[in-house]
Amino acid sequence: MIILDENQHRVASHKEGPALVLAGAGAGKTASIIGRTLELVESGVPSSRILLLTFSRKAAREMRERAMMAFGEGGATIQASTFHAFCGRIFRQYESVIRPPLIKPQAQGNIAHTGTDNTAPSQKIQEHQGDRVTQLDEGGQSHIAMEAIRRQYKDPKEAELALKEMDWRKWLSAYDRLRSEGYTAQAQGAAQMTTDFINAWWRVEFTEAQKDPMAGDLYQFAVWYETEKRLAHVIDFGDLINLPFDFLRANPPAMAKLAHRYDQIIIDEAQDMDAAQYQGIQRLARAMPTPNLMLVGDDDQSIYGFRGSSPSVLQYFADIFRPEIYRLERNYRSTREIVQRASQHVAHNRHRIPKEPFSERETEESIFAYRHETDMDVLYWITRRLLQAHADGAPWSSFAVLYRSRRFGPQISALLVRYRIPFVIYGGLSFFEYLEVKFAGAYARLATNPRDSAALRDLAPLLPGVGDRYMDLLHAALMENPTFGFVQAAEACASNRFRTAHQSILKVQKTLRHLLQSNPETWGKTCWEYENSGIRVYLEKADAKEYADDKSALIASLKRRQDNLGFFDQMITDVIHEADAEEAKHPVLLIAGMFVTDAQKKDEDGDRVVLATVHACKGLEFDEVHIPGFVQPLMPWPIDDDRDITTLPPDDQQRIYAQREEERRISYVALTRAKHRLFLHVPGRFVTAANLMLNGAIRAPYLNELGLTAVPAPFQAARMDTAVQATANVIPFRPKPVEEDCRGG
Ligand SMILES: Nc1ncnc2c1ncn2[C@@H]1O[C@H](COP(=O)(O)OP(=O)(O)OP(=O)(O)O)[C@@H](O)[C@H]1O
């Protein structure tokens, strides 16, 4: 158990009134919060009267578990919950009064919008007492937004055209931003909303000159969208926070009742609060007999600007509440070098509360900045490093590979799968979960084992007529006849009813024949180009639907799919070339073998390497961290174009500064996850699918700020050499005799 140091102890024993704990990275915020809860309980405060709020379920769970350890068996439990869970409870408690008036389904067709009308016609809106509302996820929000726009047009063709022309995703994003500040179109009215929308829109993306012409449209969209939610009886994330807090504000007795339930409120990662959350909590604290509100946070780690949070919330709280301020500056996590350089880096931000973090952990050298020819070389290098370090005794869970964009996850995961390194991905897909790759792999599996009904099931979306019923039948036929392949099984269950499915199965057989006659090193490409495989046709259709309103996104998605298959082929080539003569005789078996992935990525708590976006790794720490693209345009993200902005209007300058500072904070969060070793990789060019979104020259501006220069990576790892293969548990592709790969029975 952690013994609190003097400063942490002061936090734990804070007496009464508002408090602000300004803590640097790795300064033991969690330990201090647990310590404080413990002291409160020991001083007689029932744990149920302590409200502990965090931002992620993971953080809430960790807090509960650590408290449980501290309290010991049979001790008190603390109620740590996320903001959304807390607001959700209030929502459910008062649902019939909180939820917005729902609209009767039969009135839907009559709703007309006039753009300047800020309420839907009241006579058409009726309360549905007894109805429950459900909550939208992100995909659901987009769906409702599109439906809201469609409803404005009588002619469906006109509606689709309008959707294509409108930039509604950005409207939705601006709307969300406004919601995070507590606004609703219905309540604010056209004039107020329009002005605020202009600003919200502008903060999201646009410059001074561009914003005026869009204002009216944005307001109109908000009214449509809000009405649509009421028609569909749904609420979104913004509603889940705003509706309960709005209700409490308008109902002092309910607010007082809630406020009297708690003696203490503690907010972890307080820098991540958006304005609506902050205002809600501030009001709740004011309604308490004593505002016992403690915010614990680090403005340098505020990285959710895109969701409406701002690093200035801590300063704002300090100005308004005049709280007792505690500083935790000793970093217990990282070496002195990491702490010093990372602090020097983030100090380039102008708008921050100055801090003096320090560490007493000494190591000789803990940051390594390496130059590589391409990003592919980086991936191989990291893989090789992990294999070697693990062979030397380091557990897999001591490593993390952190990236700015989700696009990097699949690339690195592909190599880890190949070298049997167990991993877990936070935020994003593994390479083998991309549909195009998954389908290509399923064909390879079926080619090597014609009885593999799981592979056939994976292909089912491509196969007209092949549904669950048919697959169950086919599977049963396979089970009953151990000598059958999938084609014989299909013959056995042929019937009029499943004629289409049967045709599809014959096409699969044809595709496999074609694939087996083609070059195995272009398996992915062949799968894409050969029409009978159904992959291209299916994905083109799916993407056309998904990006119906955005042609360039559609083109980019299809290109990315092909690039993924190109990357897949590159890996196949490597696998074949590295195989011994016997293995190389069965290249398709080698391809199928690459898909032994499941066991490698389940079970979050096991011994596995963490692959994560910076946003998904907040609060975590690892012995060794790799950042595969420590270069602009990845870190910092392309938004920071580094051009001279001094001639721009002041508002635009401010916006760009804010974005630049947020980028630097993201980098800071990534760097400060490392305890002992930090590897910063600088590729000279991008050759993987990640290159799609990266245009512009590659530079490494943050290395200068860290006071580092990249040196050539100490060993060439473009391809695994035999020595490494010998230490690695490389997938043992020992081919089993296969009679005739794709006979299908
Ligand atoms: N008093 C202490 N003595 C020894 N180790 C400590 C102490 N306080 C914290 N630590 C250790 O320091 C590390 C960082 O702590 P913690 O994760 O709570 O930091 P944090 O402030 O939440 O960091 P971040 O904001 O960067 O996520 C943990 O490994 C923790 O066990």
PDBQT file of the ligand as one rigid body, heavy atoms in Angstrom, charges set to zero:
ROOT
HETATM    1  N1  LIG A 801       3.502   8.461  -2.064  1.00  0.00    +0.000 N 
HETATM    2  C1  LIG A 801       3.847   7.619  -3.013  1.00  0.00    +0.000 A 
HETATM    3  N2  LIG A 801       4.862   6.754  -2.819  1.00  0.00    +0.000 NA
HETATM    4  C2  LIG A 801       5.218   5.882  -3.783  1.00  0.00    +0.000 A 
HETATM    5  N3  LIG A 801       4.619   5.780  -4.985  1.00  0.00    +0.000 NA
HETATM    6  C3  LIG A 801       3.609   6.616  -5.223  1.00  0.00    +0.000 A 
HETATM    7  C4  LIG A 801       3.162   7.569  -4.269  1.00  0.00    +0.000 A 
HETATM    8  N4  LIG A 801       2.143   8.256  -4.810  1.00  0.00    +0.000 NA
HETATM    9  C5  LIG A 801       1.950   7.750  -6.047  1.00  0.00    +0.000 A 
HETATM   10  N5  LIG A 801       2.813   6.772  -6.296  1.00  0.00    +0.000 N 
HETATM   11  C6  LIG A 801       2.924   5.978  -7.534  1.00  0.00    +0.000 C 
HETATM   12  O1  LIG A 801       3.088   6.892  -8.612  1.00  0.00    +0.000 OA
HETATM   13  C7  LIG A 801       2.461   6.407  -9.783  1.00  0.00    +0.000 C 
HETATM   14  C8  LIG A 801       1.521   7.475 -10.340  1.00  0.00    +0.000 C 
HETATM   15  O2  LIG A 801       0.373   7.602  -9.516  1.00  0.00    +0.000 OA
HETATM   16  P1  LIG A 801      -1.052   7.909 -10.118  1.00  0.00    +0.000 P 
HETATM   17  O3  LIG A 801      -1.336   6.980 -11.237  1.00  0.00    +0.000 OA
HETATM   18  O4  LIG A 801      -2.022   8.019  -8.995  1.00  0.00    +0.000 OA
HETATM   19  O5  LIG A 801      -0.726   9.335 -10.697  1.00  0.00    +0.000 OA
HETATM   20  P2  LIG A 801      -1.648  10.388 -11.397  1.00  0.00    +0.000 P 
HETATM   21  O6  LIG A 801      -1.439  11.654 -10.672  1.00  0.00    +0.000 OA
HETATM   22  O7  LIG A 801      -3.054   9.895 -11.491  1.00  0.00    +0.000 OA
HETATM   23  O8  LIG A 801      -0.974  10.451 -12.832  1.00  0.00    +0.000 OA
HETATM   24  P3  LIG A 801      -1.505  10.903 -14.263  1.00  0.00    +0.000 P 
HETATM   25  O9  LIG A 801      -2.312  12.129 -14.058  1.00  0.00    +0.000 OA
HETATM   26  O10 LIG A 801      -0.249  11.147 -15.022  1.00  0.00    +0.000 OA
HETATM   27  O11 LIG A 801      -2.279   9.757 -14.810  1.00  0.00    +0.000 OA
HETATM   28  C9  LIG A 801       1.742   5.136  -9.388  1.00  0.00    +0.000 C 
HETATM   29  O12 LIG A 801       2.549   4.045  -9.776  1.00  0.00    +0.000 OA
HETATM   30  C10 LIG A 801       1.649   5.224  -7.900  1.00  0.00    +0.000 C 
HETATM   31  O13 LIG A 801       1.623   3.959  -7.302  1.00  0.00    +0.000 OA
ENDROOT
TORSDOF 0
